[in-house]
């Protein structure tokens, strides 16, 4: 059951909650894809400073979705930080809690991020997804993303093959 859903900007005091959601959702999505060492290495302590930086950086945008007043998903986006993605906007993180998947929350977050990016100076938005993550790739295709390239990401956690997914303004 979907219940009450709220989409809003993240608050500066939510960095730890964002790090916790990020780690739990990443581990769930990548458990069968990433080496065990990578899964172990990704922890709240390592992600907390990253989320604190995102929340303090005016060029980065973080939206959250709450389901029944509980943090259920997040999206972080802004100027690209990966050379392989070019000079457009990047969706850096899009995660939904395992308990809230298949309810349309990921689509809500993605559409909100794309709308904000396209209302600003960007005509394209991209993200990188692990090649073997078929569930995510299918989600992005179903939501208008086009696979336009590939590259090998050296880490920080493990060397992975990635697909570049792109959206353009209409």
C-alpha positions in Angstrom: 0.0 0.0 0.0 1.4 3.4 -1.0 -0.1 5.6 1.8 0.9 9.2 2.1 3.8 10.2 -0.1 5.8 13.5 0.2 8.5 14.7 -2.2 10.7 17.5 -0.8 14.2 18.9 -0.7 16.5 17.1 1.8 17.4 19.1 4.9 21.0 19.6 6.1 20.3 17.6 9.3 19.4 14.5 7.3 22.9 13.6 6.2 23.0 10.5 8.4 19.6 9.3 7.4 20.5 9.7 3.7 23.8 7.8 4.3 21.9 5.0 6.0 19.3 4.8 3.1 22.1 5.0 0.5 24.1 2.1 2.1 21.1 -0.2 2.7 19.7 0.4 -0.8 23.1 0.1 -2.5 23.9 -3.1 -0.7 20.5 -4.6 -1.6 20.8 -3.6 -5.3 24.5 -4.6 -5.7 24.7 -7.7 -3.4 24.9 -10.1 -6.4 27.0 -7.7 -8.5 29.7 -6.3 -6.3 32.6 -8.2 -4.7 32.0 -8.9 -1.0 34.8 -6.6 0.0 33.1 -3.7 -1.8 29.8 -4.4 -0.1 31.6 -4.5 3.3 33.6 -1.3 2.6 30.5 0.8 1.8 29.3 1.9 5.2 27.5 4.8 6.8 30.7 6.2 8.2 32.2 6.4 4.7 29.1 7.9 3.1 28.2 10.4 5.8 30.8 13.0 4.8 29.8 12.6 1.2 26.2 13.4 2.0 27.2 16.3 4.2 29.2 17.7 1.3 26.2 17.3 -1.1 23.9 19.0 1.3 26.3 21.9 1.8 27.0 22.4 -1.9 24.6 24.8 -3.6 25.4 23.2 -7.0 24.1 19.8 -5.8 20.4 19.1 -5.3 19.0 16.3 -3.1 15.3 15.4 -3.1 13.8 12.8 -0.8 10.5 11.0 -0.9 8.8 10.0 2.3 6.2 7.3 2.6 4.0 7.7 5.7 6.5 10.1 7.2 9.4 7.6 6.7 12.3 8.4 4.4 11.8 6.0 1.5 14.0 7.3 -1.3 16.5 9.9 -2.5 17.9 11.4 -5.6 21.0 13.6 -5.8 21.8 15.5 -9.0 23.8 18.5 -10.3 26.8 19.2 -12.6 28.6 16.0 -13.6 31.6 14.8 -11.6 32.6 12.0 -14.0 34.6 12.9 -17.1 33.0 10.0 -18.9 29.6 11.6 -18.7 30.5 14.8 -20.5 29.5 18.3 -19.7 25.9 17.8 -18.8 24.0 17.2 -15.6 24.5 14.0 -13.7 22.1 12.0 -11.6 24.6 10.9 -9.0 22.4 8.7 -6.8 18.9 7.4 -7.1 17.9 4.9 -4.3 14.6 3.6 -3.0 14.4 1.5 0.2 13.8 -2.1 -0.6 10.5 -2.0 1.4 9.2 0.8 -0.8 10.1 -0.5 -4.3 7.6 -1.1 -7.1 5.4 1.7 -5.7 6.4 4.4 -8.2 8.7 6.3 -5.8 11.8 5.9 -8.0 9.8 7.3 -11.0 8.6 10.2 -8.9 12.2 11.0 -7.8 13.6 10.6 -11.3 11.0 12.8 -12.9 11.4 15.5 -10.3 15.2 15.5 -10.8 14.9 15.7 -14.6 12.3 18.5 -14.4 14.6 20.6 -12.2 17.6 20.0 -14.4 15.8 20.8 -17.6 14.2 23.9 -16.1 17.8 25.1 -15.4 20.6 25.4 -18.1 20.9 21.7 -18.9 19.6 20.1 -22.1 20.9 16.6 -21.2 21.1 14.6 -18.0 23.1 11.4 -17.6 23.9 8.7 -15.1 26.1 5.7 -14.9 24.7 2.3 -14.0 26.6 -1.0 -13.4 26.2 -3.0 -16.7 25.0 -6.1 -14.9 22.3 -4.2 -13.0 19.5 -5.2 -15.3 16.7 -4.1 -13.0 18.0 -0.5 -12.9 18.7 -0.5 -16.6 15.2 -1.7 -17.3 13.8 1.0 -15.0 15.8 3.7 -16.8 14.7 2.5 -20.2 11.1 2.4 -19.1 11.4 6.0 -17.9 12.8 7.4 -21.2 16.6 6.9 -20.7 18.7 6.0 -23.7 21.8 3.9 -23.3 24.5 5.9 -25.1 27.9 4.6 -24.1 29.9 2.5 -21.7 33.1 2.9 -19.6 35.0 1.1 -16.8 34.7 2.8 -13.5 37.8 2.3 -11.4 36.1 2.6 -8.1 36.2 3.8 -5.1 34.8 0.4 -4.2 35.5 -1.9 -7.2 36.3 -1.7 -10.8 33.0 -2.1 -12.7 31.7 -1.9 -16.2 29.1 0.9 -16.5 26.5 1.9 -19.0 25.9 5.6 -19.6 22.2 6.5 -19.7 21.0 9.8 -21.0 17.8 11.9 -21.1 17.4 15.0 -23.3 15.0 17.8 -23.2 12.1 17.5 -25.7 
